[in-house]
Amino acid sequence: MFALGTEVSIEGQGAEALWSELAELEATLTRFKPSALTELNASGRLEHPPTVLVEALTHALKVAKETNGLVTPLILPALKWAGYKDSFKSAQVTEGEPPAVAQWQAVRVSKDVISLPQGAELDLGGTAKTWIVERLSQHLTGEFVIDAGGDIFLKRSELSPIDLEQPFEKGTYQLLLPPGTFGIASSSLLKRAWKGGHHLIDPRTAKPLSSRWVQTTAVGPSLCTAEVMTKLIFLEAYERLEPGYLYLAFDQEGQLWRFEEGMWTVA
Amino acid sequence: MSTTTKAKFNKQESTLWLLTACLGLGMGVGAQFVKGASVSTVAQSISQTSQTSNVSKVVASSPNISVFRQPVFRSVGRTRGS
């Protein structure tokens, strides 16, 4: 099923009942169609916000705090400047300098009202996508596999083979996970990209980030955390990587590297 | 159809059935081997043999997670940049 801007599949006991909840969550949190989020972005203030928006934004701000602002929902004005307004397929880079990314600390969230700093707009992006997936998984009993456009959250009693797509269409690696609960997240500078830009903004420069990597992957117990870690790898903030996760990255030549004991080595 | 021709046909038909049965049995065992409960056994075997094989070499491993250069098992998902 197409949802969250990508193909989503849910396998597990109770999966059928989740599609309507998924649709409701997306309808509230999307920036691409009229929603509570777009209403907030347009006016900078939203009274009596939907509980889901409060919870998703609270999660996003928690991530911003934990990453010292490196992964923040406040990048939307910069993303639009970079060209990604309604569709990356028609994106064009804007002339001049991008608007600075607002400070996440200036956002006010309560169950009664949400307010944004002047000129700020939110894009909950991948942070919301993985938050939604983990939220949906709580309604599934027993084993499950949820795949949201290549970000996967699963719980299995058997080994789980997961294909890892290489950039530049060079082929496919395969991860073999032990029984248990795992989040597998990947990010790419080659997807949702256009001439002169892509969708991953560096909040420090307010421009599409530059990195030695073109595709990053993180695997660990939380999909939300794994997704954040893929962004931190791009930003080369390795000191902030969560211990206990597997980190892989492809460089500009398509070579696979792994992060181990604080350094990258060719895999 | 003469008796000789009929006997010849039956012999060919029997051989065909035998081949089909063997093929079916082989495919069934093969599928069982790769799929499901036997994955851990296969994984262990491949991890051991891959040290000397170029077919599917383990290229990285973190505690309990292995990475192969190419798919070895039928996957339950595919991760890619989004």
Interface residues (C-beta under 8 A of the other chain):
Chain A: T6 G126 V145 D147 G149 G150 D151 I152 L154 R156 E158 L159 S160 P161 I162 D163 L164 E165 P167 G171 T172 Y173 Q174 L175 L176 L177 P178 I184 A185 S186 S187 S188 L189 L190 K191 R192 V214 Q215 T216 T217 V219 G244 Y245 L246 L248 L256 R258 E260 A267
Chain B: G36 A37 V39 S40 A43 S56 V59 A60 S62 P63 N64 I65 S66 V67 F68 R69 Q70 P71 V72 F73 R74 S75 V76 G77 R78 T79 R80 G81 S82
